[in-house]
């Protein structure tokens, strides 16, 4: 008997299958026919939800971005943690691997040179989504007397651009130790940007060292 599902459920089913196939076989190595067969739908149903395979990838990126944004906002709103702990939890929320067991293969696919546009699209989404959340934490810290800056948003935007570049292995190849030292240096400069006393962000560095 033919199973009828609502539009949102069917759309997510297509995305789940595409996520698995893209991760296992690569974006270029996956055909729309394989997606159709795995989901068990007609071509017209697929094109009702997505105009192309590229459209499916865009939707997957958007879904990961939504998950990151929700996790980041939840961390930022957790008043049981210190400002520094919340800041670090927001940063950690950007790790896509925690949202799907398929994400490692998808990230590898996105990082391929031929997928540069998708790679840049993810970075842009993350920067635009996380910067306002971090800047709101800085404003809260200013009200508590922890920070002093007239440009909290701009400070966090600069940090996000640097951090996403630093963590991008396609741009900079670093050992784990080299990466840690550069992030530590980022926090030292962030202290100056936020008007902290020297060592004012040591808690962030210590939290980082424990990850």
C-alpha positions as CSV (number, residue, x, y, z in Angstrom):
1,X,0.0,0.0,0.0
2,X,1.3,3.5,-0.9
3,X,2.3,5.5,2.2
4,X,1.3,9.1,2.2
5,X,3.4,11.5,4.3
6,X,3.0,15.2,5.0
7,X,5.3,17.5,3.1
8,X,7.7,18.4,5.9
9,X,8.1,14.7,6.9
10,X,8.9,13.7,3.3
11,X,11.3,16.6,2.9
12,X,13.2,15.6,6.0
13,X,13.3,12.0,4.8
14,X,14.8,13.1,1.5
15,X,17.4,15.2,3.4
16,X,18.3,12.3,5.7
17,X,18.9,10.0,2.8
18,X,20.8,12.6,0.8
19,X,23.0,13.3,3.9
20,X,23.9,9.6,4.1
21,X,24.6,9.2,0.4
22,X,26.6,12.5,0.0
23,X,28.7,11.5,3.0
24,X,29.3,7.9,1.8
25,X,29.6,8.4,-2.0
26,X,30.3,12.1,-2.3
27,X,28.1,14.8,-3.9
28,X,29.3,14.2,-7.4
29,X,29.1,10.4,-6.9
30,X,25.5,10.5,-5.9
31,X,22.8,10.6,-8.5
32,X,19.2,11.8,-8.1
33,X,18.1,8.3,-9.1
34,X,19.9,6.8,-6.1
35,X,18.2,9.3,-3.8
36,X,14.8,8.4,-5.4
37,X,15.4,4.7,-5.0
38,X,16.6,5.0,-1.4
39,X,13.6,7.1,-0.3
40,X,11.2,5.2,-2.5
41,X,9.5,8.1,-4.2
42,X,8.8,9.3,-7.8
43,X,10.9,11.9,-9.5
44,X,8.0,14.4,-9.4
45,X,7.9,14.1,-5.6
46,X,11.6,14.9,-5.3
47,X,11.3,17.9,-7.6
48,X,8.2,19.1,-5.7
49,X,10.5,19.7,-2.7
50,X,13.9,20.4,-4.4
51,X,14.7,21.8,-7.8
52,X,18.0,20.0,-8.1
53,X,20.7,18.1,-6.3
54,X,22.4,21.4,-5.5
55,X,19.2,22.6,-3.9
56,X,19.2,19.5,-1.7
57,X,22.8,20.3,-0.5
58,X,21.8,23.9,0.2
59,X,18.9,22.6,2.3
60,X,21.3,20.3,4.2
61,X,23.6,23.2,4.9
62,X,20.6,25.3,6.1
63,X,19.5,22.4,8.4
64,X,22.9,22.1,10.0
65,X,23.0,25.9,10.4
66,X,19.6,25.8,12.2
67,X,20.8,23.1,14.6
68,X,24.0,25.1,15.3
69,X,22.0,28.3,15.9
70,X,19.6,26.6,18.3
71,X,22.4,24.9,20.3
72,X,24.3,28.2,20.4
73,X,21.3,30.2,21.6
74,X,20.5,27.6,24.2
75,X,24.1,27.7,25.5
76,X,24.1,31.5,25.6
77,X,20.8,31.6,27.6
78,X,22.1,29.2,30.3
79,X,22.4,31.6,33.2
80,X,23.7,28.8,35.4
81,X,27.0,29.1,33.7
82,X,29.5,32.0,33.8
83,X,29.8,34.3,30.9
84,X,33.0,32.6,29.9
85,X,31.5,29.1,30.1
86,X,28.6,30.3,28.0
87,X,31.0,31.9,25.5
88,X,32.9,28.6,25.1
89,X,29.7,26.5,24.8
90,X,28.6,28.8,22.0
91,X,31.9,28.3,20.2
92,X,31.7,24.5,20.7
93,X,28.2,24.5,19.2
94,X,29.8,25.2,15.8
95,X,31.1,21.6,15.6
96,X,28.8,20.0,13.1
97,X,29.9,16.5,14.0
98,X,27.8,16.5,17.1
99,X,24.6,16.9,15.1
100,X,24.8,13.9,12.8
101,X,26.9,10.7,12.5
102,X,27.0,11.4,8.8
103,X,28.5,14.9,9.2
104,X,32.2,13.8,8.9
105,X,31.7,12.6,5.4
106,X,29.6,15.6,4.5
107,X,32.2,18.0,5.8
108,X,34.9,16.2,3.8
109,X,32.7,16.5,0.7
110,X,32.1,20.2,1.3
111,X,35.8,20.8,1.8
112,X,36.7,19.5,-1.6
113,X,38.1,22.2,-4.0
114,X,35.2,21.7,-6.4
115,X,32.7,22.5,-3.6
116,X,34.3,25.9,-2.7
117,X,31.0,27.7,-3.1
118,X,29.3,25.5,-0.6
119,X,32.2,25.7,1.7
120,X,32.1,29.5,1.7
121,X,28.3,29.4,2.1
122,X,28.6,27.5,5.4
123,X,31.2,29.8,6.7
124,X,29.1,32.8,5.9
125,X,26.0,31.3,7.6
126,X,28.0,30.4,10.7
127,X,29.5,33.9,11.0
128,X,26.2,35.6,10.5
129,X,24.4,33.3,12.9
130,X,26.9,33.1,15.8
131,X,28.2,36.7,15.8
132,X,25.0,38.3,17.2
133,X,24.8,35.6,19.9
134,X,28.4,36.2,21.1
135,X,28.0,40.0,20.9
136,X,24.9,39.8,23.2
137,X,27.1,37.9,25.7
138,X,29.7,40.7,25.5
139,X,27.0,43.3,26.1
140,X,25.9,41.4,29.2
141,X,29.5,41.2,30.3
142,X,29.9,45.0,29.8
143,X,26.9,45.5,32.1
144,X,28.6,43.2,34.7
145,X,31.8,45.3,34.5
146,X,33.8,42.4,32.9
147,X,34.3,44.1,29.5
148,X,34.7,47.6,28.1
149,X,34.1,48.2,24.4
150,X,31.9,50.4,22.3
151,X,31.9,47.9,19.4
152,X,30.9,44.5,20.8
153,X,29.4,43.2,17.5
154,X,32.4,44.3,15.5
155,X,34.8,42.6,18.0
156,X,32.9,39.3,17.8
157,X,32.6,39.5,14.0
158,X,36.4,39.9,13.7
159,X,36.9,36.9,16.1
160,X,34.4,34.8,14.2
161,X,36.1,35.5,10.9
162,X,39.5,34.7,12.3
163,X,38.3,31.6,14.2
164,X,36.5,30.1,11.2
165,X,39.6,30.6,9.1
166,X,41.9,29.2,11.8
167,X,39.8,26.1,12.1
168,X,39.6,25.6,8.3
169,X,42.2,22.9,7.4
170,X,41.7,23.8,3.8
171,X,43.2,27.2,4.4
172,X,45.7,26.6,7.3
173,X,47.2,23.2,8.1
174,X,48.1,23.1,11.8
175,X,48.9,20.4,14.3
176,X,46.6,20.3,17.4
177,X,49.2,22.0,19.4
178,X,49.7,24.8,16.8
179,X,46.0,25.3,16.6
180,X,45.7,25.6,20.4
181,X,48.5,28.2,20.6
182,X,46.9,30.3,17.9
183,X,43.5,30.2,19.7
184,X,45.3,31.1,22.9
185,X,46.9,34.1,21.1
186,X,43.4,35.0,19.8
187,X,42.1,35.2,23.4
188,X,45.1,37.4,24.4
189,X,44.2,39.8,21.6
190,X,40.5,39.5,22.5
191,X,41.3,40.8,26.0
192,X,42.7,44.0,24.5
193,X,39.7,44.4,22.2
194,X,37.3,43.9,25.1
195,X,39.2,46.1,27.5
196,X,39.9,43.3,29.9
197,X,42.7,43.3,32.4
198,X,45.7,41.1,31.2
199,X,44.7,37.5,32.0
200,X,41.1,38.5,32.1
201,X,40.2,35.7,29.7
202,X,42.3,33.0,31.3
203,X,39.2,31.1,32.2
204,X,38.4,30.8,28.5
205,X,41.9,29.6,27.8
206,X,41.6,27.0,30.6
207,X,38.2,25.8,29.3
208,X,39.8,25.5,25.9
209,X,42.6,23.5,27.3
210,X,40.2,21.0,28.8
211,X,38.5,20.2,25.4
